[in-house]
């Protein structure tokens, strides 16, 4: 009896060991580790959807979890504690992820920490509150930033002149400006579009808002808005601008107290000595530029490189290169340049590229076409805050025209040009070190 009982216990243990081994084998084959402690979202070419990966990172931050942004590690990957909810969300959004053991996480951190490796780890701690400066009436063009925010499932609020002047900006961390003319010249569209209903509606709405808020001219309203935005950056805010918002912002600041608008824009002639009265000191990015005084010319100033010289670039040869910064020393520009490609296809806009001759010396050029002597992606600090200007209108539509349909980002889930926008979205969430000099 004793031998039979011992044999039975042995057989039970054997069957349990076999079942456990089969379970472990199944788990191992499925790619899930019993000792999983980390979840990596790779941002190199292994990623199926780079743009939605940023949305995952933002979503995790809204759950009060911390993320590590691994600068220059596999295209700027994200590392966080393993969570089945996060893994499930990645699957739902078609975002690639990898489950890591404690040993694998430690090995990655050891590699990044090596002094001879151009990598660093940055902690993302809080989901930034995002505002997009945009008119409430429908526009005949699309905004690349709102397109990619919507696609990545990152929430934002739309605000405009009345909200800005009411003092709402300090409640946000990040502000975006896009296809806007802060000089009060309505984008210099007068020559070609003055008889179009959308142009006439824009003029009517802008003048109505200006008068409602106590301004005689739209240019005066826009200058007041620009000053509020500049104060927002000085106080610690993050400003990101594209297309005509980049140069018109600085032109408006330089023309404080100077009438640079001709009669068809504000009802009276411009100051004939306007150019000599410009003050470049308050400008964020540009200096010594010349305004374009002809109301029929589709340019605000010679800041835009497409205006300053004959441009030989076209869709087939228009590229710009991202700079390689030292991740451990120049952490901020390194964050903003994270990408799986270093050569980016160029794209046009009302302001396409920045003439390097008029860029201030303290501005960091992060992307340029060196042979064309033009910058496409620039950054700077102002007071406690930061700003970034990105030339062009839509990274996946080379020459987006008035009235063209919006870009379908389902066709471009791995767009390196759109990734630069989303780097700026997460930038305010990072615990940053000031640039070392």
Wavefront OBJ file of the C-alpha trace (Angstrom):
o trace
v 0.000 0.000 0.000
v 2.782 2.414 0.886
v 4.579 1.841 -2.419
v 1.326 2.313 -4.366
v 0.602 5.596 -2.567
v 4.107 6.907 -3.270
v 3.769 5.968 -6.930
v 0.449 7.830 -7.150
v 1.909 10.985 -5.630
v 4.856 10.765 -7.994
v 2.540 10.450 -11.011
v 0.484 13.457 -9.892
v 3.631 15.558 -9.525
v 4.839 14.390 -12.906
v 1.541 15.332 -14.575
v 1.620 18.756 -12.862
v 5.221 19.317 -13.978
v 4.304 18.389 -17.558
v 1.297 20.725 -17.565
v 3.411 23.552 -16.091
v 6.116 22.983 -18.701
v 3.546 23.081 -21.502
v 2.081 26.297 -20.073
v 5.499 27.914 -19.837
v 6.265 26.834 -23.397
v 2.997 28.344 -24.632
v 3.669 31.592 -22.794
v 7.208 31.743 -24.154
v 6.004 31.110 -27.715
v 3.438 33.907 -27.371
v 6.246 36.341 -26.496
v 5.052 37.056 -22.927
v 7.534 36.743 -20.076
v 6.536 35.690 -16.577
v 9.105 38.186 -15.383
v 7.967 41.090 -17.632
v 8.618 44.443 -15.991
v 8.927 46.774 -18.952
v 7.064 47.706 -22.108
v 9.032 49.255 -24.960
v 7.402 51.152 -27.818
v 10.092 51.094 -30.524
v 10.323 54.167 -32.764
v 12.692 52.830 -35.405
v 11.565 51.131 -38.609
v 10.106 48.255 -36.585
v 7.202 50.520 -35.569
v 3.970 49.933 -37.508
v 2.438 53.319 -36.642
v 4.808 56.039 -35.457
v 2.147 58.747 -35.243
v -0.276 56.794 -33.063
v 2.647 55.740 -30.848
v 2.818 59.353 -29.635
v -0.862 59.103 -28.806
v -0.163 56.026 -26.693
v 2.561 57.903 -24.816
v 0.199 60.817 -24.197
v -2.581 58.446 -23.076
v -0.250 56.764 -20.576
v 0.710 60.166 -19.154
v -2.982 60.955 -18.575
v -3.069 57.902 -16.275
v -0.436 59.564 -14.043
v 2.197 57.052 -15.099
v 5.794 57.950 -15.903
v 7.451 57.229 -19.244
v 11.098 57.255 -20.249
v 11.873 58.814 -23.615
v 15.006 57.029 -24.793
v 16.743 59.652 -26.889
v 18.520 58.228 -29.962
v 17.725 54.669 -28.862
v 15.964 52.970 -31.767
v 14.571 56.195 -33.172
v 13.598 57.715 -29.834
v 11.668 54.840 -28.251
v 9.423 54.938 -25.177
v 9.936 52.745 -22.125
v 7.424 52.276 -19.313
v 6.373 49.756 -16.691
v 4.562 46.786 -18.189
v 0.790 47.032 -18.067
v -1.705 44.764 -19.778
v -3.956 47.798 -20.337
v -1.204 49.607 -22.188
v -0.407 46.501 -24.227
v -4.080 46.150 -25.134
v -4.294 49.818 -26.115
v -1.241 49.422 -28.363
v -2.922 46.464 -30.055
v -6.155 48.424 -30.569
v -4.269 51.344 -32.135
v -1.943 49.107 -34.196
v 1.156 50.345 -32.362
v 4.083 47.936 -32.090
v 5.427 47.157 -28.623
v 7.846 44.767 -26.981
v 7.593 43.153 -23.559
v 10.863 43.233 -21.618
v 12.231 41.425 -18.608
v 13.914 43.261 -15.761
v 17.285 42.165 -17.124
v 16.482 43.518 -20.592
v 15.391 46.882 -19.172
v 18.590 47.076 -17.142
v 20.689 46.254 -20.219
v 19.039 49.045 -22.243
v 19.658 51.571 -19.479
v 23.262 50.476 -19.154
v 23.788 50.919 -22.894
v 22.224 54.392 -22.875
v 24.251 55.501 -19.837
v 27.613 54.721 -21.454
v 29.562 57.993 -21.831
v 30.736 57.072 -25.338
v 27.180 56.575 -26.656
v 25.073 59.473 -27.964
v 21.929 58.516 -26.074
v 20.078 59.673 -22.978
v 16.965 58.916 -20.950
v 14.387 61.642 -20.297
v 11.446 61.238 -17.959
v 8.000 62.264 -19.228
v 5.873 63.094 -16.226
v 2.685 64.971 -17.112
v 0.358 65.138 -20.108
v 0.572 68.723 -21.408
v -2.625 70.708 -21.879
v -2.761 71.738 -25.538
v -4.343 74.735 -27.265
v -4.597 75.394 -30.991
v -5.002 79.013 -32.113
v -7.525 78.859 -34.936
v -10.517 80.900 -36.164
v -13.966 79.500 -35.446
v -15.250 80.076 -39.014
v -14.385 77.433 -41.621
v -11.109 77.918 -43.509
v -10.314 76.741 -47.080
v -7.186 74.924 -45.879
v -6.255 72.383 -43.265
v -3.893 72.513 -40.320
v -1.272 69.759 -40.214
v -1.094 69.917 -36.415
v -4.822 69.454 -35.818
v -4.808 66.663 -38.415
v -2.050 64.762 -36.621
v -3.406 65.452 -33.127
v -6.759 64.025 -34.176
v -5.129 61.027 -35.863
v -2.915 60.326 -32.831
v -5.942 60.734 -30.526
v -4.364 63.553 -28.511
v -6.947 66.031 -27.132
v -6.714 69.785 -27.669
v -8.778 72.960 -27.288
v -9.377 75.490 -30.051
v -8.931 79.096 -28.953
v -8.752 82.383 -30.839
v -8.343 86.116 -30.330
v -11.032 86.625 -27.703
v -9.793 83.736 -25.550
v -6.146 84.815 -25.837
v -6.896 88.379 -24.791
v -9.054 87.156 -21.915
v -5.882 85.772 -20.288
v -6.558 82.057 -20.763
v -3.104 81.100 -22.096
v -1.411 80.409 -18.721
v -3.890 77.543 -18.170
v -2.213 75.704 -21.078
v 1.246 74.187 -21.457
v 1.511 74.207 -25.259
v 0.159 76.528 -27.947
v 0.127 75.974 -31.691
v -0.104 78.622 -34.425
v -0.471 77.676 -38.067
v -1.812 79.392 -41.185
v -2.244 82.839 -39.612
v -1.216 86.356 -40.619
v -0.555 88.398 -37.483
v 0.190 91.551 -39.508
v -3.483 92.196 -40.333
v -3.013 91.706 -44.098
v -5.194 88.587 -44.330
v -2.379 86.423 -45.623
v -1.745 88.746 -48.584
v -4.534 86.845 -50.397
v -6.170 90.078 -51.602
v -4.826 90.033 -55.171
v -6.160 86.588 -56.055
v -8.988 85.860 -53.637
v -10.642 89.164 -52.689
v -13.863 88.206 -54.524
v -14.089 84.735 -52.954
v -16.749 84.262 -50.261
v -14.290 82.683 -47.787
v -11.926 85.674 -48.028
v -14.733 88.167 -47.580
v -16.034 86.209 -44.571
v -12.574 86.175 -42.996
v -12.280 89.944 -43.365
v -15.774 90.507 -41.977
v -15.208 88.203 -38.974
v -11.782 89.716 -38.172
v -13.040 93.295 -38.333
v -16.083 92.447 -36.230
v -13.891 90.827 -33.561
v -11.458 93.753 -33.568
v -14.210 96.316 -33.049
v -15.914 94.169 -30.428
v -12.666 93.989 -28.440
v -12.013 97.730 -28.712
v -9.531 97.935 -31.595
v -9.864 100.217 -34.611
v -7.895 97.894 -36.891
v -7.352 94.159 -37.249
v -3.582 94.769 -37.234
v -3.887 96.314 -33.764
v -5.904 93.338 -32.530
v -3.361 90.855 -33.894
v -0.443 92.769 -32.340
v -2.160 92.586 -28.948
v -2.622 88.835 -29.442
v 1.042 88.391 -30.414
v 2.145 90.223 -27.277
v -0.041 87.972 -25.110
v 1.473 84.910 -26.760
v 4.988 86.277 -26.252
v 4.186 86.823 -22.563
v 2.940 83.230 -22.413
v 6.332 81.993 -23.611
v 8.229 84.352 -21.301
v 6.295 82.898 -18.384
v 7.195 79.296 -19.216
v 4.872 78.319 -22.065
v 5.749 76.280 -25.154
v 4.991 77.771 -28.565
v 4.978 75.832 -31.824
v 4.272 77.548 -35.151
v 4.160 76.523 -38.804
v 3.668 78.145 -42.194
v 2.811 81.883 -42.238
v 2.422 82.097 -38.452
v 6.219 81.850 -38.123
v 7.311 84.966 -39.995
v 4.140 87.043 -39.499
v 4.553 86.676 -35.722
v 7.958 88.375 -35.723
v 6.969 90.911 -38.391
v 4.031 91.998 -36.217
v 6.335 92.429 -33.207
v 8.827 94.440 -35.236
v 6.087 96.759 -36.560
v 4.671 97.758 -33.165
v 3.451 101.329 -33.678
v 4.196 101.264 -37.423
v 1.488 100.989 -40.104
v 2.664 98.331 -42.584
v -0.832 97.654 -44.036
v -1.932 99.246 -47.296
v -5.345 100.806 -47.884
v -7.119 97.614 -49.028
v -6.278 95.970 -45.695
v -7.021 98.667 -43.127
v -8.590 101.615 -44.955
v -5.555 103.916 -45.099
v -2.119 103.866 -46.780
v 0.877 102.271 -45.103
v 3.642 104.390 -43.592
v 6.053 105.183 -46.463
v 8.964 104.921 -43.999
v 7.742 101.669 -42.431
v 10.849 99.626 -43.275
v 13.243 102.040 -41.561
v 11.051 102.104 -38.431
v 11.019 98.341 -37.806
v 12.428 97.222 -34.448
v 13.873 93.685 -34.496
v 14.711 93.515 -30.777
v 11.390 91.991 -29.616
v 11.440 89.323 -32.361
v 11.847 85.700 -31.353
v 13.739 84.342 -34.340
v 14.486 86.884 -37.044
v 16.464 90.094 -37.592
v 17.219 92.596 -40.359
v 14.436 91.345 -42.614
v 12.591 93.460 -45.154
v 8.823 93.584 -45.385
v 7.146 93.080 -48.764
v 5.188 96.275 -49.371
v 3.464 95.304 -52.626
v -0.090 94.229 -51.629
v -0.349 92.041 -54.735
v 2.690 89.930 -53.773
v 1.948 86.724 -51.889
v 4.674 87.301 -49.271
v 4.942 89.141 -45.959
v 8.724 89.502 -45.721
v 11.982 88.191 -47.131
v 12.203 85.814 -44.167
v 10.688 83.182 -46.459
v 13.542 81.824 -48.569
v 11.236 81.153 -51.520
v 10.987 84.924 -51.914
v 14.583 86.013 -51.362
v 16.239 84.195 -54.271
v 15.399 81.971 -57.251
v 14.698 78.559 -55.710
v 15.915 75.536 -57.677
v 14.293 72.982 -55.366
v 11.195 71.059 -56.414
v 9.267 68.012 -55.257
v 11.913 65.612 -56.554
v 14.953 67.205 -54.892
v 13.559 69.162 -51.926
v 15.019 67.653 -48.742
v 16.388 68.906 -45.449
v 18.660 67.233 -42.915
v 18.108 66.985 -39.174
v 21.112 67.878 -37.034
v 22.641 65.303 -34.706
v 22.894 66.918 -31.292
v 24.609 65.490 -28.228
v 21.853 63.751 -26.272
v 23.672 64.109 -22.971
v 24.614 67.774 -23.484
v 22.011 69.252 -25.852
v 19.029 67.378 -24.530
v 16.317 69.793 -25.735
v 17.132 69.913 -29.480
v 17.842 66.187 -29.349
v 14.282 65.582 -28.135
v 12.823 67.745 -30.873
v 14.795 65.918 -33.583
v 13.889 62.336 -32.666
v 13.013 60.481 -35.859
v 13.544 57.217 -37.715
v 14.920 59.169 -40.678
v 17.513 61.962 -40.715
v 16.751 63.227 -44.232
v 13.223 64.664 -44.443
v 11.253 65.420 -47.598
v 10.628 69.152 -47.909
v 7.162 70.642 -48.353
v 5.927 74.077 -49.280
v 3.693 76.582 -47.547
v 2.991 80.284 -47.589
v 6.207 80.368 -45.575
v 8.261 77.407 -46.779
v 11.791 77.902 -45.441
v 13.750 80.470 -43.469
v 16.476 82.582 -45.064
v 19.495 81.892 -42.846
v 20.804 85.446 -43.354
v 17.976 86.849 -41.198
v 17.983 84.256 -38.377
v 19.216 85.572 -35.015
v 22.511 84.159 -33.768
v 21.028 82.648 -30.594
v 18.521 80.531 -32.553
v 19.226 76.798 -32.856
v 18.880 75.495 -36.412
v 17.692 71.891 -36.130
v 16.946 71.135 -39.781
v 18.336 72.752 -42.928
v 19.126 72.408 -46.574
v 22.704 73.572 -46.383
v 23.283 73.893 -50.122
v 20.215 76.139 -50.438
v 21.241 78.136 -47.355
v 17.781 77.720 -45.843
v 16.575 76.487 -42.464
v 13.367 74.489 -42.111
v 13.174 73.712 -38.401
v 14.425 76.151 -35.726
v 14.159 76.516 -31.966
v 14.869 78.979 -29.199
v 14.336 79.913 -25.573
v 12.591 83.032 -24.296
v 12.469 83.755 -20.591
v 11.260 80.583 -18.884
v 9.699 79.178 -22.051
v 10.551 77.739 -25.452
v 9.426 78.137 -29.057
v 9.831 76.100 -32.245
v 9.180 77.217 -35.838
v 8.661 74.650 -38.616
v 8.524 75.865 -42.223
v 5.886 74.645 -44.668
v 2.228 73.727 -44.478
v 1.747 69.925 -44.654
v 4.604 67.390 -44.436
v 2.821 64.910 -46.733
v 1.387 67.331 -49.300
v 4.237 69.036 -51.137
v 2.287 72.025 -52.444
v -0.984 72.222 -50.527
v -3.219 74.744 -52.276
v -6.252 76.690 -51.109
v -9.254 74.371 -51.313
v -7.274 71.102 -51.521
v -8.716 68.164 -49.533
v -7.106 67.297 -46.171
v -4.319 64.733 -46.025
v -5.465 61.249 -44.997
v -2.925 60.244 -42.368
v -4.065 56.636 -42.555
v -1.899 56.617 -45.684
v 1.136 58.031 -43.815
v 1.299 56.368 -40.357
v 5.115 56.493 -40.406
v 5.566 60.049 -41.705
v 8.964 61.381 -40.527
v 7.844 64.964 -41.257
v 4.764 64.673 -39.069
v 6.879 63.072 -36.325
v 8.687 66.374 -35.828
v 5.359 68.001 -34.947
v 4.595 65.323 -32.373
v 8.041 65.612 -30.772
v 6.982 69.132 -29.870
v 3.683 67.885 -28.421
v 5.478 65.718 -25.838
v 8.294 68.196 -25.241
v 6.460 70.037 -22.403
v 6.003 66.730 -20.554
v 9.752 66.188 -20.250
v 11.857 66.884 -17.199
v 14.483 68.918 -19.029
v 18.015 70.007 -18.415
v 19.005 73.433 -19.735
v 21.325 73.409 -22.755
v 24.943 73.311 -21.611
v 27.337 75.903 -22.992
l 1 2 3 4 5 6 7 8 9 10 11 12 13 14 15 16 17 18 19 20 21 22 23 24 25 26 27 28 29 30 31 32 33 34 35 36 37 38 39 40 41 42 43 44 45 46 47 48 49 50 51 52 53 54 55 56 57 58 59 60 61 62 63 64 65 66 67 68 69 70 71 72 73 74 75 76 77 78 79 80 81 82 83 84 85 86 87 88 89 90 91 92 93 94 95 96 97 98 99 100 101 102 103 104 105 106 107 108 109 110 111 112 113 114 115 116 117 118 119 120 121 122 123 124 125 126 127 128 129 130 131 132 133 134 135 136 137 138 139 140 141 142 143 144 145 146 147 148 149 150 151 152 153 154 155 156 157 158 159 160 161 162 163 164 165 166 167 168 169 170 171 172 173 174 175 176 177 178 179 180 181 182 183 184 185 186 187 188 189 190 191 192 193 194 195 196 197 198 199 200 201 202 203 204 205 206 207 208 209 210 211 212 213 214 215 216 217 218 219 220 221 222 223 224 225 226 227 228 229 230 231 232 233 234 235 236 237 238 239 240 241 242 243 244 245 246 247 248 249 250 251 252 253 254 255 256 257 258 259 260 261 262 263 264 265 266 267 268 269 270 271 272 273 274 275 276 277 278 279 280 281 282 283 284 285 286 287 288 289 290 291 292 293 294 295 296 297 298 299 300 301 302 303 304 305 306 307 308 309 310 311 312 313 314 315 316 317 318 319 320 321 322 323 324 325 326 327 328 329 330 331 332 333 334 335 336 337 338 339 340 341 342 343 344 345 346 347 348 349 350 351 352 353 354 355 356 357 358 359 360 361 362 363 364 365 366 367 368 369 370 371 372 373 374 375 376 377 378 379 380 381 382 383 384 385 386 387 388 389 390 391 392 393 394 395 396 397 398 399 400 401 402 403 404 405 406 407 408 409 410 411 412 413 414 415 416 417 418 419 420 421 422 423 424 425 426 427 428 429 430 431 432 433 434 435 436 437
